[in-house]
Amino acid sequence: MAGVTTLDARDPLAVAAVRAIRRGDVDALGGLLDAHPGLATARVVERGGPAAGSRTFLHVATDWPGGFP
């Protein structure tokens, strides 16, 4: 997919976006999206463990693969 940003799960931008989503911090997430327009369509890549693979921030918001209580 051309034009899709891929971020390592440990990248500070990915960490900040996941944190904002999981905390429900709409202002923080909005700020990140304003500062990084490609973030809306980015994929986060986890290289190991049970969540290995890539996911979008929509997956994070819907708790896929189901590891966040």
N, C-alpha and C positions, 0 to 999 in steps of 0.2 A: 504494500500500500504506500504509494508515494505521498509525501507530505504529512505522514503520521509521526508524531514524536514518540520515541521510546525512552523510558526512564528506568534506571535500575531502582529496585525497591528501596535501596539505601540512599538514593540521591536525596539531598536535603529538600528539594522542591517536591518530590514524591512524598516524602515523610510529612512535610507541612500540609500538603493537600489531603492526605489520608487522615491526619490528625484533625484537620478542620471538618472533614466529612463526619468522622466518628463522634466528634464533640457537638456536631450540629451548629458549628460556628459559621453562619452564613456570611457575616462580614469578612472574616478572614479568607474564606473560600472565594468570595467575590473579588477581594483584593488580589489574590493569587491569579485568578482568571483574567483580571484587567491587566496585570503586569506580564502575564505569559499567555497570550491568546491561543497558542497551540495546546495548552494544557487541557482544554475541553475535549479534545479528541485523542489525548495521549494514552499510551499503553504502559503499564507498570510491569516490569519483568522481575519475578522472583526466581532466583537461580537454583534454589535447593529447598529441601524440606517438603512438608505436605502441601504447601501452597505453590509449589514450583509451577512455572508457566507465566503467561501474561494475562493481564486483566485491565479493564478500563476503570475509570473512577466511578462509573455507573455500577460496576460489579462491587466496588467497595461500598457504595451507598446501599446496595441491596444485600450486603453481607455474603457475597459469594466468595469462597466455597462454604461458608457457614461456620467459620471459626471464631467469630466475634460475638460474645454474649450480649 
